Amino acid sequence: MCGIVGCLGFKNPREYVLNGLKTLDYRGYDSAGVAYYNDGIHIYKDVGAVEHLMELVPNDIKTDIMIGHTRWATHGVPNVANTHPHISNHKKICLVHNGVIENYEDIKKMLLEKHYEFYGDTDSEIVANLIEYYYLRENDILGSLKECMSILKGSYALAIICSDYTDHMYIMKNGSPLIIGKGEGFNLVASDASPMIKYTENYIELNDQEYGRISKDDVEIFDKYGQKVIKQYIKKDIESISHDLKGYPHYMLKEIEEVPQTVKRILDTYTKDGKYCFDEKLINRLKESDHIMFIACGTSYHSSLVGGRYFEHSNKSTSKYIASEWAFDPVFPGNKPFIILISQSGETADLIHCLKIIKENNLESLILTNTGGSTLDRNCTYSILLNAGIEVSVASTKAYVAQVTVLCLLAAAIVDDYQAIKDLYSVLPLIDEIQNSYKPKIMEIARAIKNKEHLFYLGRSFDYFLSMEASLKLKEVSYIHSEAIPGGELKHGPIALIEQDTPVIVFITDHHTALSMRGNIKEVEARGAKVYVISTERNAKESDNIVVKNYPFYLSSVVVSSIAFYLAYYVTIEKGYNVDKPRNLAKSVTVE
Ligand code: M6R
């Protein structure tokens, strides 16, 4: 959701900035723009794809400093005026911004009184003018950044050109990610490391409330008091952030097919010789607490439902909250709650808001994230990395399985139950088998449902949690309206929606619930539903569409989720939609 790139002293700035914006486009955007300095600031921007912007930007740019941005509209519609970069009234400051300024209306009022004019609706344009206002007043660019930092409320990552000091780029960060890539005789900035991996291996991550000045050879970072901060360079694991499709037609397919290696990698990282290798202090904290709270959004929330059940089976009481709901009415059940946050990106604004509340209450937190160095990774008390490798497709797949796998191990670790390790190793060949041999059957279902407007997923217990994830996946990429219903709830309302030929996809992989689920099938078939059953051998009937070998029933989100993911993928491909970038969605939801 919004992406920033910028460079100083780079030999081909146009290539870095435009290709960088393309690399970041998985985050989601609806307009894009660039700015550079050559005897004045030049800006090119428009609504639409980066490919369109590429046509607008001249091929023969000569500059030492260039910034670029992809914008996902929040304040103001996607139009040219709202597209970044934004330039200040006196053309001193040009910037790109990620994040949301909460007090922009107050600042705008103050600037209007100083006769500033505004041409769009964004909070970002106001920031450009605020920096300029202080800069012109004090004639001190770093001082004006420090001043602005004390005034701005909300989140921001800013890459700034000042037309009076064009051998420097200025940066500022709070709440939204910003990374510097250090090169030989050049420096790069971006929202994440992916646009830079071709050019450097050395990165500096900015902390919140830091600002700085970058030249082609130097990086100076300051804290909010204006004190210089000594930053360490960090290395990134290139393989885990590379956007290489490796021959796959789409990231979603590639990422589904990375599920087995992801589960294996987690087992190899967090277990050794049949024992757990988690941070002992964390395990003790979990053991001591009398209640485990989970907070997450979307797919990550769905994995918390599965994980929560695992902890309940380890004799812990739990509660699971959707971040955006909890933040408005925060409750802390139990006497000694411990809080687990789950986020693939580690940058989800709703969850960052929750973390702020958790910290205000002096409570500890654990983040499960796929993104080392992300805001949540750096700011929670404990962090467990999912090690799933970068997930580019907006639809989360391998990260969901990774979250469930880690939660399964963690819940087992607190009661010294080692069977979970064996069970997880035992399902690896089965996931492989599903991925290698079941696609034709899944495609058959995909073709049968692709033109339907509505459908339902049914399941109970672990199969219900899986149904919720299957339903979200299908709706977000194929735009088919779909709902997940717990089998037992059908007759309490949703069955009213079943009519002739309504598709109902049923998971029956749990022998505890199989009989009841067969009863539900009868109920919907009696109302004309077209039922598709995914079952395990032990619970199968001859007419079932897909029958998977038996596995420990509590692992359906690890094993059968691949079927759900493929189904969403194939339906979308059949319909000809952009499976990796569904409409209106962003990979990293950095606004509330
Ligand atoms: O990065 P996060 O896990 O915090 O993201 C949460 C949701 O935005 C995300 O899971 C979303 O629901 C996915 N697009 C679903 O596939």
Boltz pocket constraint, residues with backbone or C-beta under 6 A from the ligand:
constraints:
  - pocket:
      binder: B
      contacts: [[A, 297], [A, 298], [A, 299], [A, 300], [A, 342], [A, 343], [A, 344], [A, 345], [A, 346], [A, 347], [A, 348], [A, 351], [A, 394], [A, 395], [A, 396], [A, 397], [A, 472], [A, 473], [A, 476], [A, 585], [A, 586], [A, 587], [A, 588], [A, 589]]
      max_distance: 6.0
